[in-house]
Amino acid sequence: MRTFLISYDLAHPNRNKHVLATAIMSLGTSWARPLEQTWYVRADVAEIDIEHRLSGLLEGDDGLVVQAVHDDAQLTNTSLRWFRQRRTPFDIEASTNVIAFPVLGTLPAQAELPLAQAG
């Protein structure tokens, strides 16, 4: 399992912000969002795979950074809280802004992961 830093800058944040956030949360087994446009994701994939899945949701003026990182981080005025992925992963087509929600029912309860210790 590797940890990735994912950060983006959207020229028009109201267009794809929620679709992009949903796609990021579905990439791996757990995720954290210490800043509005900065994420940590734990996944068994390569950087290029993450870039490929997210790039279709970006427009020409948007920016994306995907980097494998170590678990050590220095945080100021923020915290790092890890959450487990709550839904099964799903693919989002780049040509649509429609999100398919899971069928109604009860999802198995999962405890939140503990807060990370910043050094």
C-alpha positions in Angstrom: 0.0 0.0 0.0 1.4 3.4 -1.0 0.4 6.9 0.1 -0.1 9.6 -2.6 -0.4 13.3 -2.3 -3.0 14.6 -4.8 -3.5 18.3 -5.2 -5.5 20.2 -7.9 -6.3 23.7 -9.0 -9.6 24.1 -10.8 -10.1 27.2 -13.1 -13.9 26.8 -12.6 -14.3 25.0 -9.2 -18.1 24.9 -9.3 -18.1 22.6 -12.4 -16.2 19.5 -11.4 -15.3 20.0 -7.7 -17.6 17.4 -6.3 -17.2 14.9 -9.1 -13.4 15.1 -8.7 -13.6 14.7 -4.9 -15.8 11.6 -5.3 -13.3 10.1 -7.8 -10.4 10.8 -5.4 -12.2 9.1 -2.5 -12.8 6.0 -4.7 -9.1 5.6 -5.7 -7.9 3.6 -2.7 -8.6 2.0 0.6 -8.5 5.2 2.7 -8.2 9.0 2.2 -7.5 12.2 4.1 -8.2 15.8 3.1 -6.1 18.1 5.2 -6.8 21.2 2.9 -9.6 22.0 0.5 -7.8 20.9 -2.7 -5.1 18.6 -1.1 -5.7 14.9 -0.5 -3.8 11.9 0.7 -4.9 8.6 -0.6 -3.6 5.1 0.3 -3.8 2.8 -2.8 -2.2 -0.1 -4.6 -1.8 1.7 -7.9 0.9 3.8 -9.7 0.9 7.6 -10.0 0.2 7.3 -13.8 -3.0 5.3 -13.0 -4.3 8.0 -10.7 -3.4 10.7 -13.2 -5.2 8.8 -15.9 -8.4 8.3 -13.9 -8.6 12.0 -12.8 -7.4 13.8 -15.9 -10.6 13.1 -17.8 -12.4 15.1 -15.1 -10.2 18.2 -15.7 -10.4 21.0 -18.2 -7.6 22.6 -20.1 -6.9 25.3 -17.5 -7.0 23.0 -14.5 -3.9 21.7 -12.7 -3.2 18.3 -11.1 -0.3 17.0 -9.0 0.0 13.3 -8.1 3.0 12.2 -6.0 3.9 9.2 -4.0 4.9 10.3 -0.5 6.1 9.0 2.9 3.7 9.1 5.8 5.7 11.9 7.5 4.2 15.3 7.1 4.6 18.7 8.8 1.1 20.3 9.3 0.4 23.8 10.5 -3.1 25.0 11.4 -4.7 21.8 10.1 -5.0 18.1 11.0 -4.8 14.8 9.1 -7.6 12.5 9.8 -7.9 9.3 7.7 -11.2 7.8 6.6 -11.8 4.4 5.1 -13.5 4.2 1.7 -17.2 3.8 2.4 -18.5 2.7 -1.0 -17.3 0.2 -3.5 -15.2 1.9 -6.2 -17.0 2.9 -9.4 -15.8 4.4 -12.7 -16.9 7.9 -13.7 -17.0 8.6 -17.4 -15.2 11.8 -18.4 -18.0 12.8 -20.7 -20.7 13.0 -17.9 -21.3 14.9 -14.8 -23.8 12.3 -13.5 -22.9 10.4 -10.3 -24.6 7.0 -9.7 -25.4 6.6 -6.0 -25.4 3.1 -4.5 -28.7 1.3 -4.1 -30.5 2.1 -0.8 -29.6 -0.3 2.0 -27.4 -0.5 4.9 -23.7 -0.3 4.5 -21.5 -2.2 6.9 -20.3 0.1 9.7 -16.6 1.0 9.7 -14.8 2.9 12.4 -12.9 6.0 11.3 -9.2 5.7 11.3 -7.2 7.5 14.1 -5.7 10.9 13.7 -2.2 10.9 12.2 0.7 12.1 14.3 2.6 14.9 12.6 6.3 15.2 13.4 
